[in-house]
Amino acid sequence: MSDSTLAQDFYSEFQVMRSDFTARLSAAADSHVSELSAQLVLFRKRLVDASQFIPSYDQRQYEMQLKSWERTLEKLQTSQTSAGAKPKFAFKRKDKLPLGAPEVEAPIPTLTTNTSLASHLSLTSKSECLLTRISLPDSSSIPIDSELIITNLDNCIVDLMDSNSATTNPTAVHIRDVNNCVFLLPVISGSVLLQGLRRCVVVISGCHQFRMHASEQVDVCLPTTVKIIIEGCIGIRFSEYPAKRSVNADGPKNEFHVEDFSHIRQTPSPNWIPQNDKTATLDRWLEKFRDNGKFDLQMLDEILPCVEGSR
């Protein structure tokens, strides 16, 4: 994967993180300061790891934004200490502003380097329907370096898998604020970024990175080689897709490597589990879905995660 594609993936990831972090910061209680501080530390590590492919100008913009947030959190910590509570976390400041220098709000990082912004396709505000590639605007072709944004869906099946190898796949997929939906995604060369999913199934043939925020009761089927990050999620279940059928059932199994930003302790995260039997159930459902060839609300409900206590 080229440096420009990796830089674009990081930019998309940063925008999701920025939106989430800003919202949480504006409503942060004293008890949340340590959690937000730890989140910044983890993302700073991501920035360090990404520095090998992010142009220096963009790195400075990201760094300015992180430092701006750090100063805000330090002020909250100072206020917390003044109120009699002991801060649980503090940043190790490497640089100090010159005496009397004004604090400047960091600009929002933008891709102003030789990395060109991708074009965008969107699917939004749909309910109880089947959405495929022909549902996309100008579905005759998907532009190279396009990103797909899916928002505000209820009770939908989104099937973007296509056996036609000549069809271009989106380089990144963003899904936000959806309920009771199934997503069937092809190989995505960049990232799949999800936020605000409720009771959904997400099937991905492959991607560079998978990141999910503020979601619950989601079954995710994807290769075990994908880098997975979750935050603010509960009831997430991961299954390998496609299944390695040649591996003996009693032999060693591939494991998912999930980084949970909401559980930074060394103990296993309570927010996700592996689900070994989902792939076989999914294969049977996919065969039935292909044979049916149309949207069926009852069929959709058959594959969605069970609502606790409803079955």
C-alpha positions in Angstrom: 0.0 0.0 0.0 1.4 3.4 -1.0 2.3 6.1 1.6 -0.4 8.4 0.2 -3.1 5.7 0.8 -1.8 5.1 4.3 -1.8 8.9 5.0 -5.3 9.2 3.8 -6.4 6.2 6.0 -4.8 8.0 9.0 -6.6 11.2 8.1 -10.0 9.5 8.0 -9.2 7.8 11.3 -8.2 11.1 12.9 -11.4 12.8 11.8 -13.5 10.0 13.5 -11.4 10.3 16.6 -11.6 14.1 16.6 -15.4 14.1 16.3 -15.7 11.6 19.1 -13.1 13.1 21.4 -14.4 16.7 21.0 -18.0 15.6 21.9 -16.7 13.7 25.0 -14.5 16.6 26.0 -17.3 19.2 25.8 -19.3 17.0 28.2 -16.5 15.7 30.3 -17.0 15.3 34.0 -14.0 15.2 36.4 -14.3 11.4 36.5 -13.7 11.2 32.7 -10.5 13.2 32.6 -8.2 10.2 33.2 -10.0 8.2 30.5 -9.7 11.0 28.0 -6.0 11.5 28.9 -5.3 7.8 28.4 -7.1 8.0 25.0 -4.8 10.8 23.9 -1.7 8.9 24.9 -2.8 5.9 22.8 -3.6 8.1 19.8 -0.2 9.9 20.2 1.4 6.5 19.9 -0.6 5.9 16.7 0.7 9.2 15.4 4.3 8.2 16.2 3.8 4.9 14.4 2.3 6.7 11.4 5.1 9.3 11.2 7.0 7.1 8.6 4.3 7.8 6.0 2.7 11.1 7.0 4.2 14.2 5.4 5.9 16.5 7.9 3.5 19.4 7.5 0.5 17.2 8.3 2.4 15.7 11.3 2.8 19.2 12.7 -0.9 19.9 12.3 -1.9 16.6 14.1 0.7 17.4 16.8 -0.8 20.9 17.3 -4.3 19.5 17.7 -3.1 16.9 20.2 -1.2 19.5 22.2 -4.3 21.7 22.2 -6.4 18.9 23.7 -3.7 18.1 26.2 -3.7 21.7 27.5 -7.5 21.6 27.8 -7.3 18.4 29.8 -4.5 19.8 32.0 -6.8 22.7 32.9 -9.5 20.3 33.8 -7.1 18.3 36.0 -6.0 21.6 37.7 -9.6 22.4 38.4 -10.1 18.9 39.7 -7.2 19.2 42.0 -8.4 22.5 43.3 -11.7 20.9 44.1 -9.9 18.4 46.3 -9.7 15.4 44.0 -6.4 13.8 43.2 -5.7 13.6 39.5 -5.1 10.0 38.3 -3.1 10.9 35.1 -0.8 13.7 33.9 1.0 14.3 30.6 4.7 14.5 30.5 5.2 17.7 28.6 8.2 17.7 26.4 7.9 21.3 25.2 7.0 24.4 27.1 5.6 27.5 25.5 7.8 30.6 25.8 6.9 32.9 28.7 4.0 35.1 27.7 3.3 33.3 24.4 -0.4 33.1 23.6 -2.1 29.7 23.2 -3.2 29.2 19.6 -6.1 26.9 18.8 -4.8 24.2 16.6 -6.2 24.1 13.0 -8.1 21.1 11.9 -5.7 18.8 10.1 -6.4 18.7 6.3 -4.8 16.8 3.5 -3.0 19.8 1.9 0.0 17.7 0.7 0.4 15.8 -2.4 -2.2 13.3 -1.1 -5.4 14.1 -3.0 -8.7 13.9 -1.3 -10.9 11.0 -2.4 -14.3 11.5 -4.0 -17.3 10.4 -1.9 -20.3 8.2 -2.6 -23.1 8.0 -0.1 -26.1 5.9 1.0 -28.3 7.7 3.5 -31.7 7.8 5.1 -33.1 4.4 4.0 -35.4 2.0 5.7 -36.6 -1.6 5.1 -34.9 -2.1 1.7 -32.1 -3.9 -0.1 -29.3 -1.6 -1.2 -26.7 -2.8 -3.8 -24.1 -1.2 -6.0 -26.9 0.0 -8.3 -28.3 2.0 -5.4 -25.1 4.2 -5.4 -25.2 7.5 -7.3 -23.7 7.0 -10.8 -23.6 3.3 -10.1 -22.2 2.5 -13.6 -18.7 2.9 -12.1 -17.1 3.6 -8.8 -14.3 6.3 -9.1 -10.8 5.3 -8.2 -9.9 6.4 -4.7 -13.5 6.8 -3.7 -14.8 6.6 -0.1 -18.3 5.3 0.7 -20.3 7.0 3.5 -23.4 5.2 4.8 -25.6 6.9 7.4 -29.0 6.7 9.0 -30.3 3.3 7.9 -32.9 1.2 9.6 -33.7 -2.5 8.9 -31.7 -2.7 5.6 -29.5 -5.1 3.8 -26.5 -3.5 2.1 -24.9 -5.9 -0.4 -21.8 -4.5 -2.1 -20.2 -7.8 -2.8 -19.8 -8.4 -6.5 -18.3 -11.3 -8.4 -17.4 -8.9 -11.3 -13.7 -8.5 -10.8 -13.8 -5.5 -13.1 -15.8 -3.5 -10.6 -13.8 -1.0 -8.5 -14.3 -1.2 -4.8 -14.3 1.8 -2.5 -10.9 2.5 -0.8 -12.6 3.3 2.5 -16.0 2.8 4.1 -17.6 4.9 6.8 -20.9 3.7 8.4 -22.7 5.7 11.1 -26.0 5.7 13.0 -27.6 2.5 11.7 -29.9 0.0 13.4 -30.9 -3.6 12.6 -28.8 -3.8 9.3 -26.6 -6.3 7.5 -23.6 -5.0 5.6 -21.9 -7.3 3.0 -18.6 -5.5 2.0 -16.0 -6.5 -0.5 -12.2 -6.2 0.0 -11.5 -2.6 1.0 -7.9 -1.5 0.5 -8.1 1.2 3.2 -10.1 1.4 6.4 -13.6 0.5 7.5 -14.8 3.0 10.2 -18.0 2.5 12.1 -19.9 4.5 14.7 -23.3 4.3 16.3 -24.3 0.8 15.2 -27.0 -1.1 17.0 -27.9 -4.7 16.4 -26.1 -5.2 13.1 -24.0 -7.7 11.2 -21.0 -6.5 9.3 -19.2 -8.9 6.9 -16.0 -7.7 5.3 -14.0 -9.7 2.8 -10.9 -7.8 3.8 -9.6 -4.4 4.8 -6.4 -2.6 6.1 -7.9 -1.5 9.4 -11.3 -1.9 11.2 -12.3 0.7 13.7 -15.6 0.8 15.6 -16.9 3.5 18.1 -20.0 3.7 20.3 -21.7 0.6 19.1 -23.5 -2.4 20.7 -24.7 -5.9 19.7 -22.8 -6.1 16.5 -21.5 -9.3 14.9 -18.4 -8.7 12.8 -17.1 -11.3 10.3 -13.7 -10.5 8.8 -10.2 -12.0 8.3 -8.1 -12.4 11.5 -5.3 -10.5 9.9 -7.1 -7.2 10.0 -6.0 -4.6 12.6 -9.0 -4.1 14.8 -9.7 -1.1 17.2 -12.9 -0.6 19.2 -13.9 2.1 21.7 -17.1 2.7 23.7 -18.5 -0.6 22.4 -20.3 -3.5 24.2 -21.6 -6.8 23.0 -19.3 -7.1 20.0 -18.6 -10.6 18.5 -15.9 -11.4 16.0 -15.9 -14.3 13.6 -13.4 -15.2 10.9 -14.5 -14.6 7.4 -14.0 -16.4 5.1 -13.5 -19.4 7.2 -10.3 -21.4 6.9 -12.1 -24.7 6.2 -8.9 -26.6 5.6 -7.8 -26.2 9.2 -8.6 -29.1 11.5 -11.4 -28.2 13.9 -9.3 -29.6 16.8 -6.1 -27.8 15.7 -4.9 -24.3 16.5 -7.3 -21.5 15.5 -6.4 -18.0 14.3 -7.0 -15.4 16.9 -8.3 -11.9 16.6 -6.0 -9.1 17.8 -8.4 -6.4 19.1 -7.3 -3.2 20.7 -10.0 -1.9 23.0 -9.4 1.8 23.9 -12.1 1.6 26.5 -10.3 -1.2 28.3 -6.6 -0.4 28.5 -5.8 -2.9 31.3 -4.0 -6.1 30.8 -7.1 -8.2 31.6 -9.3 -9.5 28.8 -11.8 -6.9 27.6 -15.4 -7.6 28.6 -16.7 -5.7 25.5 -16.0 -8.3 22.8 -15.7 -12.1 22.3 -14.8 -14.4 19.5 -17.8 -16.3 18.0 -16.6 -19.4 16.2 -19.9 -20.7 14.9 -21.2 -17.5 13.2 -19.5 -18.1 9.9 -21.3 -21.3 9.2 -24.6 -19.7 10.1 -23.7 -16.8 7.9 -22.9 -19.0 4.9 -26.3 -20.7 5.2 -28.0 -17.4 5.4 -26.1 -15.9 2.4 -27.2 -18.9 0.3 -30.8 -18.4 1.3 -30.5 -14.6 0.7 -29.0 -15.1 -2.8 -31.7 -17.6 -3.7 -34.4 -15.2 -2.6 -32.8 -12.2 -4.3 -34.9 -9.5 -2.6 -35.4 -7.8 0.7 -37.2 -9.8 3.3 -37.7 -8.4 6.8 -38.1 -11.8 8.4 -35.0 -13.1 6.7 -33.1 -10.0 8.0 -34.2 -10.7 11.5 -32.9 -14.3 11.3 -29.3 -13.3 11.0 -29.2 -10.2 13.3 -27.9 -10.6 16.9 -30.7 -11.7 19.3 -32.1 -9.0 21.5 -31.4 -10.1 25.0 -34.5 -11.8 26.5 -36.5 -11.7 23.2 -35.9 -15.3 22.1 
